């Protein structure tokens, strides 16, 4: 039970206790009408507490049973207001039952913090995982991983297919079904999210009830942690800042109480660009408040990639068929990453570049294994924004899979590919920065260089 939820139910209990103390005076003064009204209010309050407890803990708790007994006694008091002596006895009984309910609530709802993590893409879970694991190990904290559904966006921006990836999380992560974890009832003390877009994203959208503007109503603290990392940027690098500034002022950064970014340097840029964007919209901003709002504590993605070793990996046998040489030794493994931005910028040229890359690696497949991992939302983006490229891209994927000389990774575990591979080749993306953190070689492709040309 969250501290916020606990405060609410015990606040109602305090009101019931105050009413209990007022009953005797009303009875002695013959204020039966007032007393009848207060008895009804107390029944309503006890029922409200019971309903809240059952919503979180289910039926059959001792505290709800005690509250039911308390309500029954209040009913008898209301029925027997003409019998003053009987009322006094029942009032004493109600007081004992109320104290009993309190004792059971203390036992069944201990004073612990509740933290809910609401990822949407399983492949982006690494941006929250180390925080979740730390919370789960805290004896004074209850941590819940509650993967939320998301929709593809159609070209007209309406919602298309819904995706629910809660079955794709690592085995060591206990997942809670979003349909049974009711935020409005549980009111977790902290909610962590890694999707900042609400309805601003043109490719996907999380279920609207989980937009950050709504989540802030169900918690004391909404925390946004970016699902990506960026190359570190110098404060005077205007071109680099221009390319990333759109990340700084999104619904998630606006509505969150805390925003955790990858470094102190990035924190400065976020604050600077947030202030500019807010002022352009006529909003007043307080720099001191933004200094508190943004924290440059680092990214859990760094924790994941630095703490994962090859010995930790479960490698599919079909991957090993590509990786192993006939003598049992391993080929060099190159991770090939294709990003959304490069596709949108270069379109047909990007398709030609990829065909060229595949031809080169296919020719050298006896010594080098290619592990192709396109951005998880690349195909959805083409459906929504570049339909003319979709069919050719899908045909390329189909041919690559069927030929079987390389590995195609569309799983949710990006870190497996990062850890398994020996070097990176492909578009500039957050994976490049992760590779640098892992101490591995990263090479950026140039779409203008086509091998056969």
C-alpha positions as a Markdown table, in Angstrom:
| # | Residue | x | y | z |
|---|---|---|---|---|
| 1 | Unk | 0.0 | 0.0 | 0.0 |
| 2 | Unk | 1.4 | 3.4 | -0.9 |
| 3 | Unk | 1.9 | 6.1 | 1.7 |
| 4 | Unk | -0.5 | 8.3 | -0.2 |
| 5 | Unk | -3.2 | 5.6 | -0.1 |
| 6 | Unk | -2.5 | 4.9 | 3.5 |
| 7 | Unk | -2.8 | 8.6 | 4.4 |
| 8 | Unk | -6.2 | 8.7 | 2.8 |
| 9 | Unk | -7.7 | 5.7 | 4.5 |
| 10 | Unk | -6.3 | 6.7 | 7.9 |
| 11 | Unk | -7.5 | 10.2 | 7.4 |
| 12 | Unk | -11.0 | 8.8 | 7.1 |
| 13 | Unk | -10.4 | 6.6 | 10.1 |
| 14 | Unk | -9.4 | 9.7 | 12.1 |
| 15 | Unk | -12.7 | 11.3 | 11.1 |
| 16 | Unk | -14.6 | 8.3 | 12.3 |
| 17 | Unk | -12.7 | 8.5 | 15.6 |
| 18 | Unk | -13.6 | 12.1 | 16.0 |
| 19 | Unk | -17.3 | 11.3 | 15.3 |
| 20 | Unk | -17.1 | 8.5 | 17.9 |
| 21 | Unk | -16.0 | 11.1 | 20.5 |
| 22 | Unk | -18.9 | 13.4 | 19.5 |
| 23 | Unk | -21.6 | 10.7 | 19.8 |
| 24 | Unk | -21.8 | 10.8 | 23.6 |
| 25 | Unk | -22.4 | 14.6 | 23.7 |
| 26 | Unk | -25.1 | 14.4 | 21.0 |
| 27 | Unk | -26.8 | 11.5 | 22.9 |
| 28 | Unk | -26.7 | 13.3 | 26.2 |
| 29 | Unk | -28.1 | 16.5 | 24.7 |
| 30 | Unk | -30.9 | 14.6 | 23.0 |
| 31 | Unk | -29.7 | 15.6 | 19.5 |
| 32 | Unk | -31.1 | 12.5 | 17.9 |
| 33 | Unk | -31.5 | 14.0 | 14.4 |
| 34 | Unk | -27.9 | 15.2 | 14.3 |
| 35 | Unk | -26.8 | 11.9 | 15.7 |
| 36 | Unk | -28.7 | 9.9 | 13.1 |
| 37 | Unk | -27.0 | 12.0 | 10.4 |
| 38 | Unk | -23.6 | 11.5 | 11.8 |
| 39 | Unk | -24.2 | 7.8 | 12.1 |
| 40 | Unk | -25.0 | 7.6 | 8.4 |
| 41 | Unk | -21.9 | 9.6 | 7.6 |
| 42 | Unk | -19.8 | 7.2 | 9.6 |
| 43 | Unk | -21.3 | 4.2 | 7.8 |
| 44 | Unk | -20.5 | 5.8 | 4.5 |
| 45 | Unk | -16.9 | 6.5 | 5.6 |
| 46 | Unk | -16.3 | 3.0 | 6.9 |
| 47 | Unk | -17.8 | 1.5 | 3.6 |
| 48 | Unk | -15.5 | 3.8 | 1.6 |
| 49 | Unk | -12.4 | 2.6 | 3.5 |
| 50 | Unk | -13.5 | -1.0 | 3.1 |
| 51 | Unk | -14.0 | -0.6 | -0.6 |
| 52 | Unk | -10.5 | 0.9 | -1.0 |
| 53 | Unk | -8.9 | -1.8 | 1.0 |
| 54 | Unk | -10.6 | -4.6 | -1.0 |
| 55 | Unk | -9.6 | -2.8 | -4.3 |
| 56 | Unk | -6.0 | -3.2 | -3.3 |
| 57 | Unk | -5.9 | -6.4 | -1.2 |
| 58 | Unk | -9.0 | -8.2 | -2.3 |
| 59 | Unk | -11.8 | -9.7 | -0.2 |
| 60 | Unk | -11.5 | -11.4 | 3.2 |
| 61 | Unk | -9.2 | -9.0 | 5.1 |
| 62 | Unk | -9.5 | -8.7 | 8.9 |
| 63 | Unk | -9.7 | -4.9 | 8.7 |
| 64 | Unk | -12.7 | -5.0 | 6.3 |
| 65 | Unk | -14.4 | -7.6 | 8.5 |
| 66 | Unk | -13.9 | -5.3 | 11.6 |
| 67 | Unk | -15.3 | -2.4 | 9.6 |
| 68 | Unk | -18.4 | -4.5 | 8.6 |
| 69 | Unk | -19.0 | -5.3 | 12.3 |
| 70 | Unk | -18.6 | -1.6 | 13.1 |
| 71 | Unk | -21.2 | -0.6 | 10.5 |
| 72 | Unk | -23.6 | -3.2 | 11.8 |
| 73 | Unk | -23.3 | -1.8 | 15.3 |
| 74 | Unk | -23.9 | 1.8 | 14.0 |
| 75 | Unk | -27.1 | 0.4 | 12.4 |
| 76 | Unk | -28.3 | -0.9 | 15.7 |
| 77 | Unk | -27.5 | 2.4 | 17.4 |
| 78 | Unk | -29.5 | 4.3 | 14.7 |
| 79 | Unk | -32.4 | 1.8 | 15.2 |
| 80 | Unk | -32.4 | 2.2 | 19.0 |
| 81 | Unk | -31.9 | 5.9 | 19.5 |
| 82 | Unk | -34.9 | 5.9 | 21.9 |
| 83 | Unk | -33.1 | 3.5 | 24.1 |
| 84 | Unk | -30.4 | 5.7 | 25.5 |
| 85 | Unk | -28.8 | 3.0 | 27.7 |
| 86 | Unk | -28.6 | 0.6 | 24.9 |
| 87 | Unk | -27.1 | 3.2 | 22.7 |
| 88 | Unk | -24.3 | 3.9 | 25.2 |
| 89 | Unk | -23.4 | 0.2 | 25.3 |
| 90 | Unk | -23.4 | 0.0 | 21.5 |
| 91 | Unk | -21.4 | 3.1 | 21.3 |
| 92 | Unk | -18.7 | 1.6 | 23.5 |
| 93 | Unk | -18.8 | -1.5 | 21.3 |
| 94 | Unk | -18.4 | 0.6 | 18.1 |
| 95 | Unk | -15.4 | 2.3 | 19.7 |
| 96 | Unk | -13.8 | -1.1 | 20.3 |
| 97 | Unk | -14.6 | -2.3 | 16.8 |
| 98 | Unk | -13.1 | 0.9 | 15.3 |
| 99 | Unk | -9.9 | 0.4 | 17.3 |
| 100 | Unk | -9.8 | -3.2 | 16.2 |
| 101 | Unk | -10.2 | -2.1 | 12.5 |
| 102 | Unk | -7.3 | 0.3 | 13.0 |
| 103 | Unk | -5.1 | -2.4 | 14.5 |
| 104 | Unk | -5.8 | -4.7 | 11.6 |
| 105 | Unk | -5.2 | -1.9 | 9.1 |
| 106 | Unk | -1.8 | -1.3 | 10.6 |
| 107 | Unk | -1.0 | -5.0 | 10.3 |
| 108 | Unk | -2.3 | -5.5 | 6.8 |
| 109 | Unk | -1.3 | -2.1 | 5.3 |
| 110 | Unk | 2.2 | -1.5 | 6.7 |
| 111 | Unk | 3.8 | 1.9 | 6.3 |
| 112 | Unk | 5.8 | 1.2 | 3.1 |
| 113 | Unk | 6.4 | 3.1 | -0.1 |
| 114 | Unk | 4.8 | 1.9 | -3.3 |
| 115 | Unk | 6.6 | 2.6 | -6.6 |
| 116 | Unk | 5.0 | 1.8 | -10.0 |
| 117 | Unk | 7.1 | 1.5 | -13.2 |
| 118 | Unk | 5.1 | 1.9 | -16.4 |
| 119 | Unk | 7.2 | 0.9 | -19.4 |
| 120 | Unk | 5.5 | 0.5 | -22.8 |
| 121 | Unk | 8.1 | -1.0 | -25.1 |
| 122 | Unk | 9.9 | -4.1 | -23.6 |
| 123 | Unk | 13.0 | -3.2 | -25.7 |
| 124 | Unk | 13.2 | 0.1 | -23.8 |
| 125 | Unk | 12.9 | -1.5 | -20.3 |
| 126 | Unk | 16.6 | -1.1 | -19.8 |
| 127 | Unk | 16.0 | 2.6 | -19.3 |
| 128 | Unk | 14.2 | 1.8 | -16.0 |
| 129 | Unk | 15.5 | -1.6 | -14.9 |
| 130 | Unk | 18.3 | -0.7 | -12.5 |
| 131 | Unk | 16.0 | 1.7 | -10.7 |
| 132 | Unk | 13.3 | -1.0 | -10.4 |
| 133 | Unk | 15.8 | -3.6 | -9.1 |
| 134 | Unk | 17.1 | -1.2 | -6.5 |
| 135 | Unk | 13.5 | -0.4 | -5.4 |
| 136 | Unk | 12.6 | -4.1 | -5.3 |
| 137 | Unk | 15.6 | -4.7 | -2.9 |
| 138 | Unk | 14.6 | -1.9 | -0.6 |
| 139 | Unk | 12.8 | -3.6 | 2.5 |
| 140 | Unk | 10.7 | -0.4 | 2.9 |
| 141 | Unk | 9.4 | -0.4 | -0.7 |
| 142 | Unk | 7.0 | -2.3 | -2.8 |
| 143 | Unk | 8.0 | -2.1 | -6.5 |
| 144 | Unk | 5.7 | -3.0 | -9.4 |
| 145 | Unk | 6.6 | -3.3 | -13.1 |
| 146 | Unk | 3.3 | -2.6 | -14.9 |
| 147 | Unk | 3.9 | -2.7 | -18.7 |
| 148 | Unk | 1.3 | -0.6 | -20.4 |
| 149 | Unk | -0.3 | -1.1 | -23.9 |
| 150 | Unk | 0.4 | 1.1 | -26.9 |
| 151 | Unk | -1.1 | 1.7 | -30.3 |
| 152 | Unk | 0.3 | 2.1 | -33.8 |
| 153 | Unk | -0.7 | 5.3 | -35.5 |
| 154 | Unk | -2.4 | 5.1 | -38.8 |
| 155 | Unk | -1.4 | 7.6 | -41.5 |
| 156 | Unk | -4.5 | 9.7 | -40.5 |
| 157 | Unk | -3.1 | 9.6 | -36.9 |
| 158 | Unk | -6.0 | 7.5 | -35.7 |
| 159 | Unk | -5.2 | 4.5 | -33.5 |
| 160 | Unk | -4.4 | 1.2 | -35.2 |
| 161 | Unk | -3.3 | -2.1 | -33.7 |
| 162 | Unk | -2.8 | -2.3 | -30.0 |
| 163 | Unk | 0.3 | -3.9 | -28.6 |
| 164 | Unk | 0.7 | -5.5 | -25.1 |
| 165 | Unk | 4.3 | -6.6 | -24.5 |
| 166 | Unk | 4.1 | -7.7 | -20.9 |
| 167 | Unk | 5.1 | -11.3 | -21.9 |
| 168 | Unk | 8.4 | -10.1 | -23.3 |
| 169 | Unk | 10.2 | -8.9 | -20.2 |
| 170 | Unk | 13.2 | -10.6 | -18.6 |
| 171 | Unk | 12.6 | -13.7 | -16.5 |
| 172 | Unk | 13.9 | -12.0 | -13.3 |
| 173 | Unk | 11.3 | -9.2 | -13.6 |
| 174 | Unk | 7.9 | -9.8 | -12.0 |
| 175 | Unk | 5.3 | -8.2 | -14.2 |
| 176 | Unk | 1.9 | -7.0 | -13.0 |
| 177 | Unk | -1.0 | -6.8 | -15.5 |
| 178 | Unk | -2.0 | -3.3 | -16.2 |
| 179 | Unk | -5.7 | -4.3 | -16.3 |
| 180 | Unk | -5.6 | -5.3 | -12.6 |
| 181 | Unk | -3.2 | -2.6 | -11.3 |
| 182 | Unk | -5.7 | 0.3 | -10.8 |
| 183 | Unk | -3.7 | 3.5 | -10.4 |
| 184 | Unk | -6.8 | 5.5 | -9.3 |
| 185 | Unk | -7.2 | 3.1 | -6.4 |
| 186 | Unk | -3.6 | 2.2 | -5.5 |
| 187 | Unk | -2.2 | 5.8 | -5.8 |
| 188 | Unk | 1.5 | 4.8 | -5.9 |
| 189 | Unk | 3.9 | 7.2 | -4.1 |
| 190 | Unk | 6.1 | 7.3 | -7.2 |
| 191 | Unk | 5.4 | 6.5 | -10.9 |
| 192 | Unk | 8.3 | 6.1 | -13.3 |
| 193 | Unk | 7.8 | 6.4 | -17.1 |
| 194 | Unk | 10.1 | 6.4 | -20.1 |
| 195 | Unk | 7.6 | 7.6 | -22.8 |
| 196 | Unk | 7.3 | 11.4 | -22.7 |
| 197 | Unk | 5.1 | 12.0 | -25.8 |
| 198 | Unk | 1.5 | 11.6 | -24.7 |
| 199 | Unk | -0.4 | 12.3 | -27.9 |
| 200 | Unk | 2.5 | 14.1 | -29.6 |
| 201 | Unk | 4.0 | 11.0 | -31.2 |
| 202 | Unk | 3.1 | 10.4 | -34.9 |
| 203 | Unk | 4.0 | 6.8 | -34.9 |
| 204 | Unk | 2.7 | 5.3 | -31.7 |
| 205 | Unk | 0.7 | 6.3 | -28.7 |
| 206 | Unk | 0.4 | 4.7 | -25.3 |
| 207 | Unk | -3.1 | 4.1 | -24.0 |
| 208 | Unk | -4.4 | 7.6 | -23.3 |
| 209 | Unk | -5.2 | 6.9 | -19.7 |
| 210 | Unk | -1.4 | 6.5 | -19.2 |
| 211 | Unk | -0.5 | 9.9 | -20.7 |
| 212 | Unk | 1.7 | 11.9 | -18.3 |
| 213 | Unk | -0.9 | 14.6 | -17.9 |
| 214 | Unk | -3.2 | 12.0 | -16.4 |
| 215 | Unk | -0.7 | 10.0 | -14.4 |
| 216 | Unk | 0.3 | 13.1 | -12.4 |
| 217 | Unk | -3.2 | 12.9 | -10.8 |
| 218 | Unk | -2.6 | 9.5 | -9.3 |
| 219 | Unk | 0.8 | 10.0 | -7.5 |
| 220 | Unk | 2.7 | 12.3 | -5.3 |
| 221 | Unk | 5.7 | 12.1 | -7.7 |
| 222 | Unk | 5.8 | 11.4 | -11.4 |
| 223 | Unk | 9.4 | 10.7 | -12.7 |
| 224 | Unk | 10.4 | 10.6 | -16.3 |
| 225 | Unk | 13.6 | 8.8 | -17.4 |
| 226 | Unk | 14.4 | 9.1 | -21.1 |
| 227 | Unk | 14.3 | 5.8 | -23.0 |
| 228 | Unk | 17.4 | 6.8 | -24.9 |
| 229 | Unk | 20.9 | 8.2 | -24.4 |
| 230 | Unk | 22.7 | 10.8 | -26.5 |
| 231 | Unk | 26.3 | 11.7 | -27.2 |
| 232 | Unk | 27.4 | 14.3 | -24.7 |
| 233 | Unk | 27.1 | 17.8 | -26.0 |
| 234 | Unk | 29.2 | 20.9 | -25.3 |
| 235 | Unk | 27.1 | 23.9 | -24.2 |
| 236 | Unk | 28.4 | 25.9 | -27.2 |
| 237 | Unk | 27.6 | 23.2 | -29.8 |
| 238 | Unk | 24.6 | 24.9 | -31.3 |
| 239 | Unk | 24.1 | 22.4 | -34.1 |
| 240 | Unk | 24.0 | 19.4 | -31.8 |
| 241 | Unk | 21.7 | 21.2 | -29.4 |
| 242 | Unk | 19.4 | 22.1 | -32.3 |
| 243 | Unk | 19.1 | 18.4 | -33.2 |
| 244 | Unk | 18.1 | 17.3 | -29.8 |
| 245 | Unk | 16.2 | 20.3 | -28.2 |
| 246 | Unk | 12.8 | 18.8 | -29.1 |
| 247 | Unk | 13.4 | 16.2 | -26.4 |
| 248 | Unk | 13.6 | 18.9 | -23.7 |
| 249 | Unk | 10.1 | 20.2 | -23.9 |
| 250 | Unk | 7.6 | 17.4 | -24.2 |
| 251 | Unk | 4.5 | 16.4 | -22.1 |
| 252 | Unk | 6.7 | 14.1 | -20.1 |
| 253 | Unk | 9.2 | 16.8 | -19.2 |
| 254 | Unk | 6.4 | 19.3 | -18.5 |
| 255 | Unk | 4.2 | 17.2 | -16.3 |
| 256 | Unk | 6.8 | 15.1 | -14.5 |
| 257 | Unk | 7.9 | 16.2 | -11.0 |
| 258 | Unk | 11.4 | 14.8 | -11.7 |
| 259 | Unk | 13.3 | 14.3 | -14.9 |
| 260 | Unk | 16.4 | 12.0 | -14.7 |
| 261 | Unk | 18.9 | 12.7 | -17.5 |
| 262 | Unk | 22.2 | 11.0 | -18.3 |
| 263 | Unk | 24.7 | 13.7 | -17.0 |
| 264 | Unk | 25.1 | 17.0 | -15.3 |
| 265 | Unk | 26.1 | 18.5 | -18.7 |
| 266 | Unk | 22.9 | 17.2 | -20.3 |
| 267 | Unk | 20.9 | 18.6 | -17.4 |
| 268 | Unk | 22.2 | 22.1 | -18.2 |
| 269 | Unk | 21.1 | 21.8 | -21.8 |
| 270 | Unk | 17.6 | 20.4 | -20.8 |
| 271 | Unk | 17.0 | 23.3 | -18.5 |
| 272 | Unk | 18.3 | 25.9 | -21.0 |
| 273 | Unk | 16.1 | 24.5 | -23.9 |
| 274 | Unk | 13.1 | 23.9 | -21.6 |
| 275 | Unk | 13.2 | 27.6 | -20.5 |
| 276 | Unk | 13.4 | 28.8 | -24.1 |
| 277 | Unk | 10.5 | 26.6 | -25.3 |
| 278 | Unk | 8.3 | 27.6 | -22.3 |
| 279 | Unk | 9.0 | 31.3 | -22.7 |
| 280 | Unk | 8.1 | 31.0 | -26.4 |
| 281 | Unk | 4.7 | 29.8 | -25.4 |
| 282 | Unk | 4.3 | 32.6 | -22.9 |
| 283 | Unk | 4.7 | 30.4 | -19.8 |
| 284 | Unk | 6.5 | 31.6 | -16.7 |
| 285 | Unk | 9.4 | 29.4 | -15.6 |
| 286 | Unk | 11.5 | 29.5 | -12.4 |
| 287 | Unk | 15.1 | 28.4 | -13.0 |
| 288 | Unk | 15.5 | 27.3 | -9.3 |
| 289 | Unk | 12.5 | 25.0 | -9.7 |
| 290 | Unk | 13.9 | 23.6 | -12.9 |
| 291 | Unk | 17.2 | 22.9 | -11.1 |
| 292 | Unk | 15.2 | 20.8 | -8.7 |
| 293 | Unk | 13.1 | 19.2 | -11.4 |
| 294 | Unk | 16.0 | 18.0 | -13.6 |
| 295 | Unk | 18.6 | 15.6 | -12.2 |
| 296 | Unk | 21.8 | 14.5 | -14.0 |
| 297 | Unk | 22.0 | 11.2 | -12.2 |
| 298 | Unk | 22.9 | 9.0 | -15.2 |
| 299 | Unk | 20.9 | 6.5 | -17.3 |
| 300 | Unk | 20.0 | 3.0 | -16.2 |
| 301 | Unk | 20.9 | 2.0 | -19.8 |
| 302 | Unk | 24.5 | 2.5 | -18.8 |
| 303 | Unk | 24.0 | 0.3 | -15.8 |
| 304 | Unk | 22.6 | -2.4 | -18.0 |
| 305 | Unk | 25.2 | -2.5 | -20.6 |
| 306 | Unk | 28.1 | -2.3 | -18.2 |
| 307 | Unk | 26.7 | -5.0 | -15.9 |
| 308 | Unk | 25.9 | -7.6 | -18.6 |
| 309 | Unk | 28.4 | -10.1 | -19.7 |
| 310 | Unk | 28.4 | -12.8 | -22.4 |
| 311 | Unk | 28.0 | -15.4 | -19.7 |
| 312 | Unk | 24.7 | -13.9 | -18.7 |
| 313 | Unk | 23.2 | -14.3 | -22.2 |
| 314 | Unk | 20.8 | -16.8 | -23.5 |
| 315 | Unk | 21.7 | -17.1 | -27.2 |
| 316 | Unk | 19.2 | -18.8 | -29.5 |
| 317 | Unk | 20.5 | -21.9 | -31.3 |
| 318 | Unk | 19.6 | -20.4 | -34.7 |
| 319 | Unk | 21.9 | -17.5 | -33.8 |
| 320 | Unk | 24.7 | -19.9 | -32.9 |
| 321 | Unk | 24.3 | -21.6 | -36.3 |
| 322 | Unk | 25.4 | -18.2 | -37.9 |
| 323 | Unk | 28.0 | -17.4 | -35.3 |
| 324 | Unk | 30.0 | -20.7 | -35.1 |
| 325 | Unk | 32.6 | -21.6 | -37.6 |
| 326 | Unk | 32.9 | -25.3 | -38.7 |
| 327 | Unk | 35.8 | -25.8 | -36.2 |
| 328 | Unk | 33.5 | -24.5 | -33.3 |
| 329 | Unk | 35.3 | -21.2 | -32.9 |
| 330 | Unk | 33.3 | -17.9 | -33.2 |
| 331 | Unk | 33.2 | -15.5 | -36.0 |
| 332 | Unk | 33.6 | -11.8 | -35.4 |
| 333 | Unk | 30.1 | -10.4 | -34.8 |
| 334 | Unk | 29.1 | -7.0 | -36.2 |
| 335 | Unk | 25.9 | -5.4 | -34.9 |
| 336 | Unk | 24.2 | -3.5 | -37.8 |
| 337 | Unk | 21.7 | -0.9 | -36.6 |
| 338 | Unk | 19.3 | 1.0 | -38.9 |
| 339 | Unk | 17.6 | 4.0 | -37.4 |
| 340 | Unk | 14.3 | 5.8 | -38.0 |
| 341 | Unk | 15.8 | 9.2 | -38.6 |
| 342 | Unk | 18.2 | 8.1 | -41.3 |
| 343 | Unk | 15.3 | 6.3 | -43.1 |
| 344 | Unk | 13.1 | 9.4 | -43.0 |
| 345 | Unk | 15.9 | 11.6 | -44.2 |
| 346 | Unk | 17.2 | 9.5 | -47.1 |
| 347 | Unk | 14.4 | 7.2 | -48.0 |
| 348 | Unk | 15.2 | 5.2 | -51.3 |
| 349 | Unk | 18.9 | 6.0 | -50.8 |
| 350 | Unk | 18.8 | 4.2 | -47.4 |
| 351 | Unk | 17.3 | 1.1 | -49.0 |
| 352 | Unk | 20.1 | 1.0 | -51.6 |
| 353 | Unk | 22.7 | 1.5 | -48.9 |
| 354 | Unk | 21.3 | -1.5 | -46.9 |
| 355 | Unk | 21.3 | -3.7 | -49.9 |
| 356 | Unk | 24.9 | -2.8 | -50.4 |
| 357 | Unk | 25.8 | -3.6 | -46.8 |
| 358 | Unk | 24.1 | -6.9 | -46.9 |
| 359 | Unk | 25.9 | -7.9 | -50.1 |
| 360 | Unk | 29.3 | -7.1 | -48.5 |
| 361 | Unk | 28.6 | -9.1 | -45.3 |
| 362 | Unk | 27.1 | -12.0 | -47.2 |
| 363 | Unk | 30.3 | -12.2 | -49.2 |
| 364 | Unk | 32.3 | -12.4 | -46.0 |
| 365 | Unk | 29.9 | -14.6 | -44.0 |
| 366 | Unk | 32.5 | -17.3 | -43.4 |
| 367 | Unk | 34.6 | -15.0 | -41.2 |
| 368 | Unk | 32.0 | -12.3 | -40.0 |
| 369 | Unk | 28.5 | -12.7 | -38.6 |
| 370 | Unk | 26.1 | -9.8 | -39.2 |
| 371 | Unk | 23.6 | -9.2 | -36.5 |
| 372 | Unk | 21.0 | -6.8 | -37.9 |
| 373 | Unk | 18.9 | -5.0 | -35.4 |
| 374 | Unk | 16.6 | -2.3 | -36.9 |
| 375 | Unk | 15.0 | 0.2 | -34.6 |
| 376 | Unk | 12.0 | -1.5 | -32.9 |
| 377 | Unk | 9.6 | 1.1 | -34.3 |
| 378 | Unk | 11.1 | 1.4 | -37.8 |
| 379 | Unk | 8.4 | -0.6 | -39.6 |
| 380 | Unk | 5.6 | 1.1 | -37.7 |
| 381 | Unk | 7.1 | 4.5 | -38.7 |
| 382 | Unk | 7.2 | 3.5 | -42.4 |
| 383 | Unk | 3.5 | 2.4 | -42.1 |
| 384 | Unk | 2.6 | 5.8 | -40.6 |
| 385 | Unk | 4.9 | 8.2 | -42.5 |
| 386 | Unk | 6.5 | 6.5 | -45.5 |
| 387 | Unk | 4.1 | 4.0 | -46.9 |
| 388 | Unk | 5.8 | 4.1 | -50.3 |
| 389 | Unk | 8.9 | 2.5 | -48.7 |
| 390 | Unk | 7.1 | -0.1 | -46.7 |
| 391 | Unk | 6.7 | -2.9 | -49.2 |
| 392 | Unk | 10.3 | -2.9 | -50.4 |
| 393 | Unk | 11.6 | -2.7 | -46.8 |
| 394 | Unk | 9.4 | -5.7 | -45.8 |
| 395 | Unk | 10.6 | -7.7 | -48.8 |
| 396 | Unk | 14.2 | -6.9 | -47.8 |
| 397 | Unk | 13.5 | -8.2 | -44.2 |
| 398 | Unk | 11.8 | -11.3 | -45.6 |
| 399 | Unk | 14.7 | -12.1 | -48.0 |
| 400 | Unk | 17.3 | -11.6 | -45.2 |
| 401 | Unk | 15.5 | -13.9 | -42.9 |
| 402 | Unk | 14.9 | -16.6 | -45.4 |
| 403 | Unk | 18.5 | -16.7 | -46.7 |
| 404 | Unk | 19.7 | -17.4 | -43.1 |
| 405 | Unk | 23.3 | -16.2 | -43.5 |
| 406 | Unk | 22.9 | -13.4 | -40.9 |
| 407 | Unk | 21.0 | -12.8 | -37.6 |
| 408 | Unk | 17.8 | -10.7 | -37.5 |
| 409 | Unk | 17.1 | -9.4 | -34.0 |
| 410 | Unk | 13.7 | -8.0 | -33.4 |
| 411 | Unk | 13.5 | -9.1 | -29.8 |
| 412 | Unk | 13.0 | -6.8 | -26.8 |
| 413 | Unk | 16.5 | -7.3 | -25.5 |
| 414 | Unk | 18.8 | -4.8 | -27.1 |
| 415 | Unk | 21.5 | -5.4 | -24.6 |
| 416 | Unk | 22.0 | -9.0 | -25.6 |
| 417 | Unk | 23.1 | -7.7 | -29.1 |
| 418 | Unk | 25.3 | -5.0 | -27.6 |
| 419 | Unk | 27.0 | -7.5 | -25.3 |
| 420 | Unk | 27.3 | -10.3 | -27.8 |
| 421 | Unk | 28.7 | -8.3 | -30.7 |
| 422 | Unk | 32.3 | -7.3 | -31.2 |
| 423 | Unk | 31.8 | -4.0 | -33.0 |
| 424 | Unk | 29.0 | -1.7 | -34.1 |
| 425 | Unk | 28.2 | -0.5 | -37.7 |
| 426 | Unk | 25.2 | 1.6 | -38.7 |
| 427 | Unk | 23.4 | 4.8 | -38.1 |
| 428 | Unk | 24.2 | 7.3 | -35.4 |
| 429 | Unk | 21.9 | 6.5 | -32.5 |
| 430 | Unk | 21.9 | 6.1 | -28.7 |
| 431 | Unk | 23.4 | 2.6 | -29.2 |
| 432 | Unk | 26.6 | 4.3 | -30.3 |
| 433 | Unk | 26.9 | 6.0 | -26.9 |
| 434 | Unk | 26.2 | 2.7 | -25.2 |
| 435 | Unk | 29.0 | 1.0 | -27.3 |
| 436 | Unk | 31.4 | 3.7 | -26.1 |
| 437 | Unk | 30.4 | 3.0 | -22.5 |
| 438 | Unk | 31.1 | -0.7 | -23.1 |
| 439 | Unk | 34.5 | 0.1 | -24.5 |
| 440 | Unk | 33.8 | -1.3 | -28.0 |
| 441 | Unk | 34.4 | 0.0 | -31.5 |
| 442 | Unk | 31.5 | 1.9 | -33.2 |
| 443 | Unk | 31.5 | 2.8 | -36.9 |
| 444 | Unk | 28.9 | 5.1 | -38.5 |
| 445 | Unk | 27.7 | 4.3 | -42.0 |
| 446 | Unk | 27.6 | 6.9 | -44.8 |
| 447 | Unk | 24.5 | 6.4 | -47.0 |
| 448 | Unk | 26.2 | 8.1 | -49.9 |
| 449 | Unk | 28.8 | 5.4 | -50.2 |
| 450 | Unk | 27.4 | 2.4 | -52.1 |
| 451 | Unk | 29.8 | -0.5 | -52.4 |
| 452 | Unk | 28.9 | -1.5 | -56.0 |
| 453 | Unk | 29.3 | 2.1 | -57.1 |
